[in-house]
Amino acid sequence: MKRERVAVSKASSGIEPPKLEVPTLEEYHIERELGRGGEAIVYLARELRHDRVVALKVLRPELSASIHSERFLREIATLSSLAHPNILPLLASGKSGETLYYTMPFIEGESLRRLLEREGQIPIGEAIRIVREVAEALDHAHRHGIIHRDIKPENILMADGRPLVADFGIARALGQSRLTHSGLAIGSPRYMSPEQVGSDPHADARSDIYSLGCVLYELLAGDPPFRGTTSNQVCAQHLAAPVPSIRILRPTVSRALERIVRRALAKSPADRFRTSGEFATALRRWDENRSRFPHAGDALLAPFRSQPLIATLAVILLAGGSLWTTRPGGSRITATTPGRVVVAPLENRTGSAEFDPIGLMLADWVTTGLQRVRALEVVPTPIAAQAFRFATSRAAGERSARDPVRGVAAETGAQIVVTGAIYRRGDRLLFRVEATDAPAGRLLVTIEDVEASAVDPIPGVEEVRARLMGWFAGQYDDRISSEIAEGVRPPVYQAYVAFSEGLDHYISADFAAALPAFLRSHAVDSSFTAALLYASLCHSNLGQYAQSDSLLGIVQSHREQLTEYQRAWLDYRLAFLAGDHTAALSAIRAAASLAPDSKASYNYAVTAFQSGRPAEALAVLTGIAPERGPMRGFLPYWDVLGAVHHAMGRYDLEREVGEKERQLYPERLLAFIPSLRALAVDGRLQELDSVLRQVETLPADPVGFNLGDLLREVAEELRAHRHNDASERMFERAHRWYRLQEQVGPGLHTVDVRNPGHARSSIRRPLARVAYDLGRYEEADSLVVLLRSEYPRDPQLLGLRGLLEARRGRRDGALAVSDSLRAQSEPYQFGAVALHRARIVAVLGDRHSAVARVREGFAEGAPYDLWLHRDHDLAELRDEPALASLIAPQR
């Protein structure tokens, strides 16, 4: 085992293998090297006989010497007979001296591996299409008696979006399918089927199905199902370990899709799909029948937690908010009103997916009209869509699935549930809508046989809206009649189609894909200002604050086109980008009053906490029902609740929150933080160690939080509560963990295992900080120098450099760094530069200047949070009355 670890360490360290001499092949002119792997070196070459460009794969000498050359050439000849649009054909093969080679067409594109490295998780629809086409290619080959044996992202090329399976059957041509006596991996451990791992001589085509299941898992989750620091570790998991739930890593994956993935990854071949064609059919049927709006889970969080909690909460606010309006004014429903109303997206029963957006469009347009009436409280459309999906799923139970109206009511707290469906008759669409009193189980009204052209359904949408609102007017409030008479038209249909596409991606937290759809929607209909508002949020979620601000300026000039709730959200985003805590809190408070029991309330709680109002945040959080609606399965709710209790000194309540969170999310690393924080306060070291033993085997959390980050947070909490010896031991433990990850390379517990270079940098950042906390200034300095060569304008690295100068008594150098920080201060840094400068002068002993710069940081938008009592560099200022009054909780 020891030798294996050393071998993996060397292979992951970036040491380039010995270069091979370019072979001399009479039939080919070699132009340049394209890449190299464990089996072969790939060259761009011109085949002289046919005057065509090919990819020439030359087997490594040690591999050529270990296989039977005649069998190899015979197998390649057989493989060249495969003909399928998703199979990259093998053109020729040969032998020159002792060198074996084969050729394939040269494809201008990239491998699926490169796509994963660039994109991370792939949009669900795109992932399904890619894997379905690969499965169809495999089915073609399997019916011709040929098994691939090495399906992995590297062997799937993308040509204009079309997947091409490369190196088909090469493992068989090489005569091996597992680790050989020479140590060369023929077949990739991360994608090997259990029978491949066990060298089963009877392994058949279902082995390829398992490998393709691993690829599908990785496309959806961003990581393959099993990882480890050695090949043996990974292989052992394929044999015995259960497949981790993909919905933990990506909650927007439906349970139906997860069942398909799990069947492909069954340990026993008999439990998998019988053929690759059957696998492809299952994916096609799922894609045809899937709901357009999967139940959203955890929002996308920030990649680093160096500023505990706040680094993650800022993005949760962006991803979690809903822009659909509800009842203005925020007053509660009285006995004379119907209670809460929910309008579910209409079901598309036309048999054609092109009409999917109409169901959302009609629901949203009805909701937008009803929300203008103070007598009604209307559930926001995204929540209604999520509730309907959950209510009709198996998770809600058979009773709810049979009675979706009652299920939606239970999920949203609504009394009146509006449902409906769209049908097709020739070139006409038919709309049928019903309103039901859910508690009484009584049908209130049916609106049916509203017709519209399939080409332009807008008139039908308007008529349904008018009829439904007319019924509400007659029953509850004649002010609705004036709204009907206004003649307000929805955006043009094509704009709503693009908007629906954008919203689908947005709910799935795929902001890069959502952004162009929202921009296209606004380009089609410039009156659709809400689409531009969503585009600005996508920019923010992608860290593109300048672009977001620019779009918000345009939205602001057309704010009269927005609803009251959308205007509140616009004001909140403008205040956030300006770093104005007071204005931001006021705006999001108004938004939450317009959409009670939605994620707007959660956003309000987080903003209150960030504004130094933990008591207000706690009151909002305790008023939200975490077991249903938008908080169902939403781990950040518990994380924030625990942090608020901690900030208020209610450590027993924080511990209770932690226990509940661990029960709900036992496989999530982030769920253990409240418990560990509460135990650190009292220095309960044995209990701390017991909990830490439970998390040591967990993978990095999908929000970008790993074991080292957890150890570091516990160490900071111990230090803040004066358990100094225990704190130092915990910092040492974190240091060892980070060092191991840096040496071995990205693996199961790192933040970003898809991009080794980025993963290593993301490990070195906290490693530098931990070295600083341990007083190992030379080590920290060398890491900072290395990182700054990659990120020269990163204020966090420059700030740490200034602290290192100050800690080593180099006053002039520290002040020079502080001046450099001020000189490179830019918009949208939210007080970070001012706080870095405050720490530097605090370490130098200039308390007055330090307090002034802390105040400057808060004025620029720095968030209040638990870092305030854990920040070691500002510890000497805690007895300063000016700082104490600045950071004291507000009422």
N, C-alpha and C positions, 0 to 999 in steps of 0.2 A: 504493500500500500504506500509506503514511503516513497519508493521509486516512482510510482504512478503520479503522486502529487508533484514531485520535482519535474516530471516530464510535462505535466499540464502547465505548470508555472512557466516553463521555458516557452512552450508553444503559445502562451497567452501574453508573453512579455514584449512582443513586437520584434523579436529577433528574426531576421529574414533567413529562410532556408538557403542552403548553398545554391548558387545559380548554376543552371545547366547550360551547356554550350548549345547554340542554335544548330539544329541538325541540318545536314545537307541532303535535300531530297530533290532528285532530278525533275520530278513532275510539278514542283511547286516553287514559287518565288515568295519567300517569307519576308513580309514587310515590317511587322513589329509584333511584340508580345502583347497579348490582351489580358492575360491573367494566369494565375497558377493555383493549384490546389494540391491535396494530398496524393492524387493519382496521376495528374498530368499537368503539362504546361500548354496553354492555348495561345496560338499565334494567328494573326491576320495574314492570310496568304492568298496568292493568286494561283489557281490551277491552270497551268499553261495549256493543257490539251483542250480544254473547253473555254478558256479565257474568261473565267469567272472567279469572283472573290468568295473565299470559303473560310470557315473557322477550322483550323488544323489543330487537333489535339494530339500531342506527343506524350506517350506514357513515360513516366520516370524510369530510369534504368533499373533501379532496384525492383520495380514492379514488373517490368518487361522480363527480367531474368527469372521471376518466380512463377510465370504462367506458361501454358502451352501455346506457342504462337500459332500453330496451325488451327487449333480449336478456336482461338480468338478470331482469326480471319474468317473462319467458316461461320461463326456466330454473327459477326458483323454483316456478312453477306445476307444472312437470313433476315436480320433486323431491317436491312435497307428496303425490304419489300413492304413494310408498313406504309399505308397511305391514309392519312386522316388530317383534316384541316388544323387540328390542335396538336399534332405531333411533328416535331422538327425532324425531318428525315435524316438518316445516315446516308451519305453519298458514296463513300469509298473507304477502303482501309488498305494497309500495306505494311511492309517491313523493309527497313533500310539498315543493313548490318544487324545489330542487335536491338535496334529501335523500332518499336511498334507504334503505329499512328492510325487515326481515322479522321474523316472530315465530315463537316455538316455545313449547311448554308450559313452565311454570316448574316446575323439579324441586327439591324439598327434599332436598338431598344435597350432594355435593362432587364435584369432578372427580378423575379418576385422578391428575392432577398433585398435587393436595393430599394425596391418600392416600400418594403416594410421598414427599412432603416430610415427612409425619408419621411414616411407617413405615420409609422407606429400602427395603431389600430386602423383597419381598412373599413370604410362604410359598409354596413351590413349587406345591402343589396349588391354592391360590387364584389364583396367576398364570396357571396353565394354564387354569383355568375361565374367567377373565375374557377371555383372549385367544381361547379357543375360541368363546365366545359372540359376540365381536366379529367373528371370522372368519365365523361363520354369518350375521351381519348383512350383512357385506360380500358374501358369496356371493349373498344375496337381491338386493342392489342391483345387483351385476354382471350377474346373469341378466336384470335389467330394463334393462341398457345404461347404468347410472349408476356412475361412478367417483368415489370420495371426493376423492382427490388431496391430502388434508391430515390423514392419520391421525397423531395424537399424543396424549399423555396429557391435554392440555388439552381435547381434543374428545371425550373419553370420560367421561361422567358416571356416577356411582355412585348408584343409587337403591335403598336397602335391599339393598345388595350386588349388585344387577343392573347390568351395564354398559349404558349407552345411548350409541350413537354419535350425536354432534351435528354440526351444520354439514355435513350430507351433500351433497356436490357443489357446495359454495359456491365452491370454486376455479374450477370450470367456469363457474358463473354469473357470476363476476367476469371470466371470459375470460382468465385468466392462471394460470400454475402455477410461476412462478419469480420471481426478483428483477426488478422492473419498472424502467422508466426513472426512475420517481420515487423509487426506493430502498425501496419498501414490499415486505416479504417476504410473498408469497402462496404458502403452503407453507413448512414449517419446515425449515431446513437440517439439523438433527440427525436428521430422519426422512425426508429426500428420497431417493428411489431414484436410482441412477446415471443412468437415462434422464431423470428430472426435472431433475437437475443439468445434463445436457447438452442440455436443451430439445428432446428427441426428440419430434417431432410425432406419432409412432406409439406413444407410451407408452400401455399398456393397463392392464387390471385388475391385472396382476401387479405394477404399481408400488405399489398399495395393500398387496399381500402383503409387499413389502419394508419398507414403513413400519411395518406391524404387527409384522414381525420385529424392527424396532428397538425397538418398545414392549415386546415380550416380553423382549428382551435386558435392557432397563432394569428391568423388574419383577423379574427374577431377580438381576441384578448390582448394581442400585442406580444405575447410570449407563448412558446410551446407549452404543452401540458406538464412536462417534466423537465427539470433542470438540476444541475449539480456541478461540483467542481472537478469531477472525474467522469470518464466514460462509464466506469463501473457503477457509480452512483446513479447515473441516468438509466442505465440498463436495468438495474435492480428495481427502479420505480416502474418501468414498463411491465415488469413481470408481476409485481405485487401491489403497488400503491394505487389507491383509488384516484380517479381523474378529478382534479380540483374543479369545483363549480365555476363554470365560465361566467356565470351571472354575478359572482363576487367581483371579478375583474371588469365586467362590462354589464351593468344591470339592465341595459336596454335590449340585450339578447333575450328573446322570448323563451319561455319554458319549452315550447314545441321545438324550437330550433336547437335548444340545448339537448333535447332527447335525441335528435338526429345525430348530433356530434357524439354523444355518449354511445350510441349504437355503433357508430363507425369505430370507436375506440374501445369496444368490448375486448376484454382479455382473451376470451375464447373466440376463435374464428367462427364457430357455429352460431355465436350470438350477434355477429355483425350482419351487414347487408350481404345477401347471397352473391350479388354481382355488383360491379361498379355501375352498371346501368341502373340497377335498383337504387343505389345511392344517389345517382344523378336525378332519377325520377322523384325521389323524396324531396330533394332540394328544389326541384322545379315546382312541385305542388305546393310546398311551403311558401315559395316566393309568390306564386299566383294568389294564394289565399291570405297572405299575411296582412295584418292591420297596418294602416299607414302610420299609426301613432303608438309605438310601443310604450309600455309603462316606464317612465323615466326613473332612474335610480339616482345614485350619488352624482352630484355635479362634478365637473372637472375642477380639480384643485391645482394650486400653484405647485411648481416642481420642487421647491425647497421649503423647509420648515425652520430656517435659521432664525427667523423672527417667529417664535412659537405661536401657533394658531393663526395669527393674522395673515401670514403668508398664504394660508389656505383659504381663509374666510373671504378675502377680497374677491377671489374669483367665483366662490360659491354664490356671492351676491349677484354676479353677472349671469351665471349659468342658471341659477335657480328661479329668477324672477319671471313673472308672466305679465304680458302687456295688455291682456284683454281687460276691458272695463267691467265693473260691476256697479252696483247701486251707488250713485253719488251721495255725498253727505255723511255717510258712515253711521247714520242712526239705526238702531236695532228695529227689527220688525215688531209691530204691535199686533194685538189680537184681531184687529180689523183687516190685516193684510194676509196674503196667502202663505207667508213663510218663504223660505228659500226656494228659488227656482233653478233648475239645471236643464240645459238644452244639450243633449248628446248629439254628436255627429251622426248624420243619417247613414244607414247601412247602404252600401252599393250592391244592389241585387240585379244589376244590368248584365253581369257576366263579363264586363270589360273594365279593366283597371284604369282606363283613361278618364273615367268619371269619378274616381276616388276623391279628387279635390272638392267636388261639389258638396259632399256631405259635410265637410268641415266649413266650407264657405257659407252654406245656409245656416248651420248652427251658430257660427260667429256673427253673421249678419243679424240674426234674430236676437242673439245675446246683446249685441251692440245697441239695438233699439230698446230692448227691455231695461237695460242698465240706466237709461236716462231718466227713469221714473223712480222717484224717491220711495214710492210705496212698495217697490220690489227689491229683493236682494237676490242677485243673480250670480251663479257660480261661474268663474272664468272658464273660457272654452278649453284651454289645455288641461285643466283639472277635470273638466267634464269628460274629455276624451280619455284621459288616463283612468278615470273611475269606471267608464264604460268597458274599457279593455279588461280591467281587473275583475269587474263584476261578471263578465262572461267567460272568464278563465276557470280552469279547474281549481286554481288556488283558492278561489272564493267559495268552492263547494258546489255540489250538484244543484242544490236548491236555488242558489243565486244564478247559476248558469241557465236554469229553466225560467227564472223570473228576473231578467236583467233590470227591470224597472226598480224592483225592491232592492236589488244589489247596488245600483247606482245611488239610490236614496240613502242607503246605509253608509256608503263610502263618502258621500258629500254632505250629508245632513240635510238634504233638500226634501221639501214636502211635495212639490210639484215637479214631475219628471217629464220632459218633452223628448220623445223618441220618434223615429220615422225611418223611411226607406225610400230609395230611388229605384224605379223600374224603367224598362225600355220597351217601347212598342214601335217597331219600325225605326223611323228617324225621329221619333218623339220620346221625350223623357216624361215619366209620371212621378209626381211627388205625393207621398202619403205621410202625414204627421199626426201624432196623438199627444195629448197632455193627460197625465194620470195623477190622481191624488194617491201618492205611494203609501202613506200610513193606512189609509182606508181601503186601498186596493180598488179604487173606483175610477173608471174612465170618465174624464171630464169633457173632452171634446175630441173629435176626429176631423182633420182637414185632409180631404183625399181628392184624387183625380185632378190635381193641378198639373197642367201640361206645359211643356216648353220644348223648343227645338234642341236636338242633341248638339247642334253646332253652336247655338247661343242660348245657354240655359238661364241667363240673367233674368229675363222677364218672369220665369217660373219662380226663381228664388225670391224676387220682389213680391210676387203675389202671395206666396206662402207666408212670408214675413208679415205682410199687411193683414192677412186673414187671422193669423195667430195673435198679432198685437191687437187687432180689433176685438177678439174674444177677451183678452186680458183687460182691455179698456171697459168693456161692458160689465165685467165681473168685479173689477177692483179699483180702477182709477181712470176717469175720462181724460186725464191729461195725456194718456198714451195716444189718443186720437190726434192731438196736435202733432205728435211725432210722426204719425203715419202721413199726415197731410203735408209734411215738409218736403216730400218728394226726394229725399236723399237717396242717391244711387250707390250701390257698392262699386268697388273697383271693377275694371273690365275683367272678363273671365280669364284671359291669358295672364294677366297680372296676378290673379289669385292662384292660378296653377303654379306659377313660379314661386309665389309666396308659400303655398302649401309644401312644395319641395324644400324650400328653405327651412320651414318650421319643422319638418320631419328630421332634418339634420340637426337643427338647433336643439330640439328636445333630446336628441341622442348625444349632445355635447360635441358634435362634429362641426365646430364653428368655421373651419376652413372651407368645408363643403357648403355650409349654409350661406356664407357671405355672398358669393356670386349669385346665388338664387335670389336673395333679397334685393341685391342691386339690380338684377334683371327685372324683378317685379316692379321696382320703382321706375325703371327706364320705360317699361311698357305703359305704365300709367303714373304720371308724375304727381297726381293727386293722392296717391296711396302713400302718404307720408309715414304711416306706421311701418311700412317695409323698410324705409330708410332708417328709422329709429332702431329696428332690429339689426340692420347692417352695422350701425355704430356699436351696438353691443357685441357683435361678433368681433369687430376690430379690437375692442377692449379686452375681450376674453383671450385674444391672440397676443396681447401685450402691445398692440399697435395704437397707443393712446393718441398720438397726433392725428392719425387718420380718423379715429373715433370722434375726437373733438371737432374736426373739420365737418364731418357729417352732422353732428349735433347742431352746429351753427346753421346749417341749412334747415334742419328740422325746426329749430327755434323760429325761423322766419315764416314758417307755415304752421305754427302751433295751433291756430284756430281750426285746422283740419283734424286735430287729435281729440280724443275723448278726454274727460277729466282725469281718468286714471293714467292715461298715456302722458298727459302733460305733467302729472306728478312724477312719473318715472323720468321724463326728460329733465325736469328740474333737479332730480336726484343725481343723474349722471353728470350734468353740468357742474353741480356743486362738488361732486366727488373729484372730477378732474381738476377743479380749481383748488382742491385741498381744504374746502370749507366744511368743517365738521357740523357746524350749527345748521347751515342751510341744507346739507345732505340729510341730516336727521329729520328736519322738519318735513322735507319732501317725501322721504320714505315712510314717515309716520302717517302722512296723508294717504299715500298709496295703500298702506296696510289697512287703513280704516275703510277704504273703498273695496278691498278684497279680503274680508276676514276669513280665517281658516284656510288661507292659501300660503304659498311660499313667500308672498309679500310680507306676511307677519313674521316669518323666520328672518327675512332680510332686515326688517325693522329691528328685531332683537339684536342681530349681529351689529348693525350700525349703531345702536344705542351703546352696546358694549365697547365698540371701537371709539365712541365719543366720550368715554369715561363715565357712563351711566349704567353700571351693572345692575342696580336695583330695578331700573326700568326694563332692562333686557330680561331679567328674571321674571318679571310680571308678564311680559309678552310670551316668553317661552312656556311658562306654566299654563297659559291660556290656550295653547295649541294641543290638539289631540295627536300624539305621536304614533298611535296604532292604526290610523286610517288616513285616507286621502293622500295629499302630497308628501306627508312626512313618513308614510309607510316605507320601510326599507331605506330610510334616509339617515345614514350614520352621522353626518355632520350635526344633526340636531342634538344628539347626545353629547357629542364632543364639545359643542358650545355651551350646553347646559352645565356640564362638569366644570368647564373653565370659569363660567360665571360664579358658580358656587365657590370655587377656589379663590377667585378675586375678592369675594365677600367674606372669606375666612370660614366658610361653612364646609369644613373638610369631611365631616361625617356624611353630609348630604352628597358631597362629591363622590365619596366612596360608594354610596348606594347607586348613584348614576353609573359609576364604573362597573359595578356588578351586573346591572341590567344590560349595559352595553355589551359586555363580554358574553352574556347569555344569547343576545341577539346576533352577534357577529363574532363567533368564536374563531373564525379564520382570518379576521382582519387585525393587522398589527395595531392600527390606529385605535381600535376599541379598548386597548389595555392602558391607554394613557391616563384617564381619570383615576383609575385604581392606583397606578404607580405614583402619580402625583400626591394623592392623599396619603399613601404610606410613607412617602419621602418626608412629608411634613413632620411626622412624629419620629422619624428615624427607625421605623419598624423594619430592620434590615433582613431578618429571617423571612418575613412575609414578602418583602421585596424580592429576595432571591427566589422564593417559591414561584412567584408570578413570572419572573424573568425566565425561569426554566421552561415555563409553558410557551413562551413566545420565541425561544431561540430557533425553533425549527420552522417558524412561519416565514413565508416569502415576503418580499418588500410589498408594502401596501400599494394598491393601484393609484393612490393619490400622490405617490412619490415620497414615501416615508419608509425608511428602512430600519433595521435593528440598531445600527450605529446611531441614527438620529434619536431613537428611543432611549438608548443608554445615555446619550449626551443630555437629553432633556431631564432625565432622572438625576444625573449628576448636578446639573444646574439647580434643580429644586432642592437637593440635599444641601448644597452650598448656601443657597438663599436662606435656609432654616438652620444654618450653623452646624451642620453635621459634616465638619470639614474632612475628617479622615475618611469617612464613608464616601464623601463626594470625590476625593482624590482617587480612591480605588475604582469608582465608577467611571471617572474620566479615563483612567488607565485601561479599563475594560473596553471603553469605546475606541480608544487609540489603537489597541491591538486588533480590534475588529476592522477598523478602517484600513490599517496597514495590511492586513491579510487580503482584503478585497482589492487593494491597490496592486499587490504583488501577484495575486492569482488571476485577476482580471474579472470582468463582469460575470455575475452568476445569479443564483437563485435569489439572493437577498439584496442585490443592488438596485439602484433607482432606475437606471436605463440600461437594460441588457441588450437592446436592439442596436445600439451604437456604441461599440467598445471605447472609442475615443472620448465621446461625451460622458459615458459612464465613469471612466477613469477620472476625468476632470471633476465630475460631480462628487466623487469620493475624496479627491484631494482638497476640495474647498472645506468641508467640515473637518478633515484631518488637520489642516493648517490651524483651524480655530481650536481644536482640542489640544494640539501641541502648544498653542499659546496659553490655554487655560492651565496646562500643566507646567508652565514656566519654561518650556523647551523652545526658547526664542530663535535659536539658530535653525532648528528644524523647521519651525513655522515660517521663518524668513525665506528659506530655500524653496519651500512650497509656494509661497506667495510670488516669488520671482518667476518660478516656472509657470504659474497660472496667469500672471500678468503678461507674459509673452503671448498668450492666447487671447486674453481679454484685457487689453491695455487700458480701456476706459471704464472698467467696472469699479464703481465707487466703493463697493464692499471690500474688494481686495486692496484698494488704495487706503481705505480707512484702517484695515488691519495692519498695513505697512506702517502707518503713522503710529498706531498703538505699540508696535514692536520697537520703533525708535524711542517712544516715550518710556517704555518699560526698561530699556537699556540705558536710560539717562541721557539720551542724545536729544536734548531740547531743541536745538536749532533744526536738526533733521525732522523732528516731529512737527514743528511749526511750519516748516517748508511743505511737508505733506498736507497739512491742514490748509495752507494757502492754495495748493494744487487742487484740493477737493473743491474749494470755493470757486476756483477759476473754471472748473469743468461742470459746475452745477447746471443742470438742464431742467426743462419743464418735465412734469409728471414723475418726479422722483419722490414725491410725497414725504418730504422731510428727512429722507435717509441721509443726505449729505450733511445737513445740520447736526443730526444725531452723531454721526461719525466724528465730526469736529468737536462736539461736546465731550465725547469720550476721551479724545486725545488730550484736550486741555484739562479735563478732570484728572487724568493720570499725572499730568505735569503739576497739579496742585492749584490751578487757577479756578477756584470754585465759582467765583462770580461769573466769569466768562462761560463756564460750563452750563450754569443754570440758564443764562441768557440764550445759549444755543439750543438747549432743550426746548425752551419756550418757542424759539424760532422754528424748530422742527415740528412741533404740534400745530403751529400756525400754518405750516405748509402742508399739513395733512397727515403727519405721522400718527398711526393708530395707537390708542391706549390698549394695553393687553398685559398678559402675565409677564412679559419681558421687563416690565417696570420694576418688579421686585426681585428679578433674577439677574439683572445686568450688573456684572461684577465690576466693570469699569466705572460705573456711576455710583457704586456702593458708598463711596466716601461722601456723597452729596445728600444722603438720605436724612441727615440731621439739619440740612439747610431749610429754614422756614419757607423761603421762596419756592423751593422745589416741592416741599411737602404740600403747600397750598395749590401748586400747579397740578400735581398728580392725584390729589384727593378726589374720591368719587363724588360726582355731582348729583344733585337731587333733581 
